[in-house]
Amino acid sequence: MTAFSTLNALPDAQLANLNELGYLAMTPVQAAALPAILEGRDLRVQAKTGSGKTAAFGIGLLQHLDASRFQTQSLVLCPTRELADQVAGELRRLARFLPNTKILTLCGGQPFGAQRDSLQHAPHIIVATPGRLVDHLQKGTVSLEALQTLVMDEADRMLDMGFSDAIDEIIRFAPASRQTLLFSATWPEAIAAMSGRVQKNPQTVETDTVDELPAIEQQFYEVSQQGKIPLLQKLLSKYQPASCVIFCNTKKDCQAVCDALNAAGQSALALHGDLEQRDRDQTLVRFANGSARVLVATDVAARGLDIKSLEMVVNFELAWDPEVHVHRIGRTARAGNSGLALSLCAPEEAQRANILSEMLQLTLNWVSAPGAVSLVPLNAEMATLCIDGGKKAKMRPGDVLGALTGDIGLDGAEIGKITVHPAHVYVAVRQSVAQKAWKGLQNGKIKGKTCRVRLLK
């Protein structure tokens, strides 16, 4: 356990803020990476989501920031809007010790004009998806002339999503003297090649190699391709997980599995690249706040999921890459918790299973399919209300909580997570009071204004 105070470069105000945020000791990736980041060195880090990497690069780039200079000094590239929002939120918490720090997200699916207006006064830090940032750079609405630190987060997924050319274009606008930090959960050849193009003598940190398996019970089931969905339904009924992510390799399979589960009364949500941004937002919120227990997702879509406790992961198909398999199952063993990972393997996937066994030096635990199991619906404890308003209407969680507990008379224990987005507020309430909360908000007011409210289903 290494304290942040051992990093002599951090000011007292930053250490006090870290303490308030509950950062009492560095995670392995923070302890390994922060000294080099604070020295200004280039770094390439292999680390998974949930390892503390956002705080590692966030603490470092804030240390190099001059808030009195109204120029963009740091840039964080992320593969998806969801991850960009998550990273920006964490950076804002870390920057509380540094007054007047402007952090801006630039992502697709949001109005370009509003972003252009926000850029009239340059932000100190930009968190962006590559495609939208290229649009701004080419139109001259963003300048990287003063850039000191470039962070590429989830670099492997950015390449998987076809952002290689966009990243090269961004580098063309960036000064050669910058510090470049590259974070990736896996380390394929394409990432090594990218590192060679964009970094100078980077130091390498590996805190999450494939042989570091978390405390997870793994079960493998041999089943025909046609038998996978019936087996999946049995396993969900048998284990009744409070929260479960089912991984598919393609968008088509993702939607097909989700539709089959819903048709059988086992409520599930799908998350893949074909969804509109609003639908993606609502799906992520509903799963994270406990108003859905099963999420069927592709690997790319599931990156950046901010789920604190996940009981079970199911590989509907084995991943092609053993490191992706480790990344998938690692979602169910965060912060020292144990977890359960089930993998459904058709005969044509046998070679992938053999490669997985060899690379992980693991004897796979093959389990017989359960016998007769009555299909049991996985009913969620919470429901989600969507309230029009959000940050643009200056709504805060406390405003919604006050309306629900004061005017409508709900008990605080009946209200779950409240998430404020730019144009909406999502609030989780217990299923038993969902109708009461919905009708009460429809007939009442928040901050003195009548609001449109929907009960998401």
Secondary structure, 3 states (H helix, E strand, C coil): CECHHHCCCCCHHHHHHHHHCCCCCECHHHHHHHHHHHCCCCEEEECCCCCCHHHHHHHHHHHCCCCCCCCCCEEEECCCHHHHHHHHHHHHHHHHHCCCCCEEEECCCCCHHHHHHHCCCCCCEEEECHHHHHHHHHHCCCCCCCCCEEEECCHHHHHHCCCHHHHHHHHHHCCCCCEEEEEECCCCHHHHHHHHHHCCCCEEEECCCCCCCCCEEEEEEECCCCCHHHHHHHHHHHHCCCCEEEEECCHHHHHHHHHHHHHCCCCCEEECCCCCHHHHHHHHHHHHCCCCCEEEEEHHHHCCCCCCCCCEEEECCCCCCHHHHHHHHHHHCHHHCCEEEEEEECHHHHHHHHHHHHHHCCCCCECCCCCCCCCCCCCCCEEEEEEECCHHHCCCHHHHHHHHHHHCCCCHHHEEEEEECCCEEEEEEEHHHHHHHHHHHHHCCECCECCCEEECC
